[in-house]
Amino acid sequence: MMLQHQTHLQPIMIHPRTSRRSFIKGIGAITASGMFPNLLLAQGAGKKVALACIGIDGKGASDAEAAEKNNEIVAICDVDRTRLAKSQGKYPNAKPFTDFRKMLDEVKGIDAVTISTPDHAHYPAAMHALSKGKHIFIQKPLTNTLWECRQLHLGARKKGVITQMGNQGHTYEDNRVVKEWIAAGAIGKVKEVHVWTNRPIWPQGKSAIIKPEPAPESLDWEHWLAATPDAPYSPTIHPFKWRGFLEYGAGAFGDMGCHLIDAPSVALGLGVPSFVTATQVDDLTEIAWPTGSIIKMEFPGNSHGNVTLTWYEGKQPDVTTSDGKKVPGPPYLPKFPDIINLKEAFPHKDPEKSGQVSAGGWFIVGTEGVILNKSDQAKDPQIWPMQRRDEFLAKPPAKTEARSITPGNPQQEWTESIKLGKEQAGAGHFDYSCPLTELTLIGGLAMRFPGKRLAWDSAALKVTNDEAANAFIKRKAYRKGWEYSADSI
């Protein structure tokens, strides 16, 4: 359960199964270490926020465009000079850089920073921005290692800045509605959650390989690597396929987990699991995430009871028929409860014939019914069976959850919070999104130990029943001069 968050002075998340004493010991005893929040003054409702954008193409371009509304972009950074030049045409008054450290060190007057890079570069970019006292917005997942996620959380709290994870669905109306439904007893007592995605849609497993070759002239490869050790450029990694590699991405779970698990997490106050088991892992390699997996997470002591969440990603291995033909394996999917009429729920798929449903979605199972959502984010959730839906929605529950001040635009929610001088209730600030990211990364950790039920101590940031797993909590090596921690900023 997350304590109600009114300002950035509130405590970091405390899970119901974690004692306050062990929490303080594990998180780092902020006040004991001298890490008092450095409160930043509000910008003022009429003042524009001066933004610097790290990563300015693709998602970075849309993040910058959304954040710029009623604000000003004063600096931009991208490791690809061609992309940088293109963005200069759009933001002619912004100073361009290929090194975000140089940008943050040299440009005066930056208030806040958007970070829209590959996953491995989120942490050093964010920590350097925090060292300068800047508000930060980071695309999901916040980091791709558990240690970095915790250090990021501590660093942000130390600096007292306004934070946000780029998770559009977290601003949606239905994200709140699902919680209100469950609180009002729409499906009775919650028992389990099932979440599926068709990701990865990029190479993982044995198909994720490295083909060293000279980097394009326009690319500053060393700064693309950021804090990770030296490695050769490979077109199989950059610009798009990095997500499938253990060093640079967080796999399908990291990519989609923050989207898909967001609404169930909000509705049930899941926090972080106590136990996690990878019941299925296909084709994990020394450098790449698996092609498919099933992960079971246990949340004993949750306010709704002993809740479990099962994650399904990718597809089953291809099958070769007796005549030598290769048939693509079906997607990993949960068994849908009988009270869901699949043909009506997925009218364009006819699952009973095709075996297909939506590319991603989730359902929450209760003693009196099911809530089904058929997209990556909370959009048009449905209560099943239909009779219970009709009866319940004849008199829907009151709106008790705080709504986003900018639905559909987390970037603006963040900049408006900066102007108001406080994080908004229900927003995707780090007190919520760091534990959500941690949840996804624990799923990735379990994939390295198939079949093993790992016991996770979030306060201590360690697996308590398998010491070998703790070797993957932190990145094995950092480039010299790129070491960051909450204590050092």
Number of C-alpha atoms within 10 A of each C-alpha: 17 17 14 11 19 12 14 23 15 12 14 21 20 21 23 17 15 14 12 13 10 14 19 18 13 15 19 18 14 17 11 9 9 10 18 14 17 13 17 16 12 15 18 14 13 10 12 19 26 19 26 31 28 29 26 26 19 11 15 19 17 14 25 25 14 16 26 20 14 13 17 19 24 21 25 27 27 27 23 22 17 13 18 20 14 12 19 17 10 10 16 13 13 19 15 22 19 20 19 27 15 11 21 22 12 10 12 11 13 22 20 25 28 29 31 27 24 24 25 27 24 27 25 22 26 27 24 19 27 24 19 16 22 26 25 27 29 26 23 29 31 31 29 31 27 26 18 24 25 22 20 25 23 24 26 28 27 24 23 23 25 28 28 29 27 26 23 18 23 27 22 21 18 19 25 22 23 25 21 19 21 20 17 14 16 27 24 17 17 23 16 20 24 22 25 30 25 20 20 21 12 16 21 28 19 16 15 22 17 14 11 13 10 10 15 11 10 12 17 16 20 17 17 20 20 20 23 22 14 12 10 13 20 17 17 19 20 14 11 11 18 25 28 29 24 21 20 22 24 29 29 27 30 25 22 24 26 27 24 25 26 23 25 22 21 20 18 21 19 27 25 26 26 19 20 27 23 24 17 18 21 20 16 19 17 11 17 25 31 29 28 25 26 23 24 21 25 21 22 17 13 19 14 17 14 13 21 20 22 20 25 25 28 26 20 18 16 11 13 12 9 7 6 8 9 11 11 12 13 14 21 20 22 16 7 14 14 9 11 18 16 16 14 11 18 15 11 11 16 15 17 12 8 8 11 15 22 18 14 21 23 28 23 23 22 18 13 14 23 26 23 22 25 22 18 22 25 28 17 15 19 17 24 23 18 14 9 16 18 13 11 17 12 9 8 15 16 10 12 11 14 12 19 20 18 14 15 16 20 28 27 20 21 29 31 25 22 26 19 16 20 22 26 23 16 20 25 27 23 28 24 24 26 28 25 25 28 28 26 25 24 26 24 26 22 23 25 18 17 19 15 16 18 23 17 19 20 25 20 15 16 21 21 13 14 15 10 9 16 14 12 16 19 13 16 10 10 14 12 9 7 13 13 21 18 21 12 9 16
